[in-house]
Amino acid sequence: MLRLTLRNLLARKVRLAMSALAIVLGIGFLAGVLTFSNGLGSTFDGIIKGSTPDAVVRPSGTESFEQFGIGNSTTLTPEVVEELAALPEVARADGTVDGLGMHLLDQDGKLIGGHGAPTIAFNYAGTPNLLDEPSLKLVSGDWPDGPTDVVLDTGAAEKAGYAVGDEVAVIAPSGDSIDNVRKTLTLTGTAEFNGGGTAGATLLIFSTQGAQQLFLDGRDAFTSAGLTAAPGVTQAQLVEAAETVLPKTYEAIEGDTVAKESQAAVGEFLDVISTFLIAFAVIAILVGGFIIANTFNILVAQRVRELALLRAIGASAAQVRRSVLVEATAMALLGSSIGIVVGLGLARALAGLFRSVGLDINSSALELTPGTLVLAYLVGLGVTLVSAYLPARRASRIAPVAAMREEAATPGEGSLRRRGLIGGAVALLGAMLAALGLLDAPGPAAAWIGAASVLWILTAAALSAVLGHPVLVACRAVFGRLFGTTGRLAAENTLRNPRRTGATASALMIGLALVSAVGTLAASMSATTDAIVEGQFEADFLVQGANFQSFPTGIGDDMELVDGVGSLSRDQYTPALVEKQPTALMGVTPTFTEIYDLDLIAGSEQLAGRQALISRDAASEYGVWVGDSLDLAFPGEQKAEVEVVGVFESTVVVGEVTVPLDVLSEVGVKRTDSSLSINLADGADPAQVQAELEQVLDGVPIVTVQDKQEFADSLKGQINQLLYMIYGLLALAIVIAVIGIVNTLSLSVIERTREIGLLRAVGLSRSRLRRMVTLESVTISVMGAVLGMAVGLLIGVLLRQSLADDLTELSIPLSNLFIFLGISVLFGVVAAIIPAVRAARMKVLEAIATE
Amino acid sequence: MPTTSGETRTVAASAHDLVKVYGKDETEVRALDGVTVDLYAGEFTAVMGPSGSGKSTLMHCLAALDTPSGGEAVVGGTPLGRLKDKDLTQLRREQIGFVFQAYNLVPTLTAQENITLPLDLAGRKADPEWFDRVIDAVGLRDRLSHKPSELSGGQQQRAACARALVSKPAIVFADEPTGNLDSTSSAEVLGFLRRSVNDFGQTIVMVTHDPVAASYTDRVVFLADGRIVDELHRPDRDSILEAMARLTPKAG
């Protein structure tokens, strides 16, 4: 029996290959995603562990601000560092100077990095890491020595086209005019983290003196320090000893704790990426499962006679079932093995994609782990066997006499009705879940609707034979009119076995449901963005940094002098604890009321001195109202108390808590700008003023000047970028779905050899035969697309409803839906190429006449 | 060509020294080994012979379903050898009608749609008068809207015959049209084919191994080992059986 099974496999090489392809793609995606995630994790782990010393001395309370990055001017004196170094528990203490807002320009004056991974700037201190190795590896040249020396990471130096000895242009974070913001340094060497690479971050490494000039206006001080334990001293003992000499504004933290903090911070971001990618792998595998099940169903149906003959000559039901399952196992093993190899390639491709957006993954980290290997095979086998089980069971139930009958394997209408009833009930359950979600059930409404969506998609897949019927009938009418008999025959073919058509279309349906749902959300997001910008953006121009980084105040100073600038308002976002909770605090100039059209609920919007304006959400969160006071805390034990003078309706354009910029300066927050809003003077020409503002930025390409429309477009551009990425990932599910159509059509064509022969005999030309198969394929894909878009639209609209607080506008991307339909038709045509050519080449005329 | 009856008859289709070889070298089979025959218009001809005698191959070559290895097949004055697939398709659609042993109807179409299929494919309308005559002759008027699965075997074959006739082809090829039918249904189908020759002047060529079926025809051509070995005119069952008996030793 086993030998027979293997013979069968060999005899059906092509069909096997087609079904295995679905497994290959699904498993390939899974293995690729897992390998990529592992590589991502180990890249960051290597960097974090390789660059953290035994203990870190840093401003008190830093971990609360970690999510924002630090931007304060609290410092350590060199004396404290010397005292630290003198402790018997300390082998060495190195003062560190680092800061935000450094930018590297390439030879042509263009910004390097600036999106995705950060630019990290610090002094070279040579502190060893946790493992007593150097934190940084010099790749070429020398470490920086003089005040104008700089070392870049190898990747950045290469990207910017700098060689050792070249002059390097950088933009410093501070400076009171554009002219002294731009600095020229000399490249003395290139380096990278000891853990390997930089994960795409741009490194700027200065001498201590150079860093002090850039970040501390030349003061001899440090922002933090790294400690190395003396032999035999534990991290805990090291920290305890250090605390004895530290001022109140500083604290010492064990290296392991710092590494864990960093891992947690990075991990959160990495988890999002991994979960996101794995979700798509699951979708791909689910779609692949549909195709495998469908292929086995058809194969079993075609082999009814053969299987019945086996039964008649004495094979038991179990033997027949086993033979089908063994076939599936062989296919799963083959498909998974190839899939894993494909996955490795995919992981590299993903790494390349992420590299292009600035996240560099150590390619040596992209290796198969045993866990990935085991999981890939388990999922591959599991999905294939589950998918093949029902067809196998059906095969084993074929009565031996079926060998003598013509058509035995077509299941009755009864089971379709039962399926309809069960499916209807499940869909109803989904509707109830969705209703609960919209009617304030506990938990996020989107989660309820998400659960309902899963039920709906599965129901629609199971019921596609019934639900899709009107679509098929419509296609018959349309194609019949457009293509005459050929068109009608094609549509009739899809109607003759609605289950098979449904199962084939389901794969495409799932893909399009997701695409449409995501498309609806994205369109609503864009519409909401438009509405917000339209309603609340009052400035003529907005100046913002790349990646929303802050920039030197000198830029604003110079812009204020441009002719035609009426008023200029500055914002600075800075991390702070408001009532002990971490928040991004917004500092503003008094002119901000001219820019923002706030919907004031209580009090006044005039800010001065130690006062604050807060949003309605913040008011209820902190339990304060006009006249109450708020406690603010900043890194380095700096505190301030402000009085609430106004409460406004929450909006995304203004921070929750807004204070005058003076409050920030008083507590030692270094002044930079996060954004500038500019209003034109009366009668000024907008185009000319914008050109002049951009002129100011010549040589300092770290911010952009945008008008209202450009600002809205740039926000929408970001939404679209994410949208296209999701579309790209969903395209894989759709490719798998197309393979499913190819499979079904190929098998249907083989099954109908004699009928096709008859049609050819009575006068169907080869080209019209090809057209018939193509139209059949298009009918299947249109049905999948229409069902998918209907389900997806429903899900998208409901999800938008559940997020109505943030997504105030609903927008249905009609033109996109038509494009999806068009693409589906195109996919249908593409899917039909192989089966159509095969049908046209078959020696059908002899087949019909001889039997 | 002089004929036994003395009238001048039009040739509807003919084979000239037709050769069809399958396989190569040792496995070579000469299914047709130089067959020359004329098939006359308005005549009902049967092609008979033992299994493997080449009778089906001859029909396929004449009906433009298969290409011969040598010689020439001519239908309605058109030599088939130089025709491209597109022209062959058109020829089959317009000049030739087919009735196969089984699987004659497209399962997704109704009886009426099946009958008019060659016309629909050619983009032509059925001549309503002619259509009615054919439908009445096959007795399927009340079955026109049924799908093939709702028709009996005999009804299906009669629908197939109607389809073969409705486009008024120059010649109808029937390949064992009664092979799958019981004797009553066979008689209906053969009776209809006979009447269509008598009443409509239709030319029909039928491949069969059934002497009863062959006895409905005007002329029987016997094939053995790829060659024409005998011919009968106005045959009856006994003379056919006699001729077949003479063939048997040769056929082995």
Interface residues (C-beta under 8 A of the other chain):
Chain A: G484 T485 T486 L489 E492 N493 L495 R496 R754 E755 L758 L759 R760 A761 V762 G763 L764 S765 R766 S767 R768 L845 E846 I848 A849 T850 E851
Chain B: S56 M59 H60 A63 L65 D66 D85 K86 T89 Q90 R92 R93 E94 F98 F100 Q101 A102 Y103 N104 L105 V106 P107 T108 L109 L117 P118 D120 L121 A122 G123 R163 D175
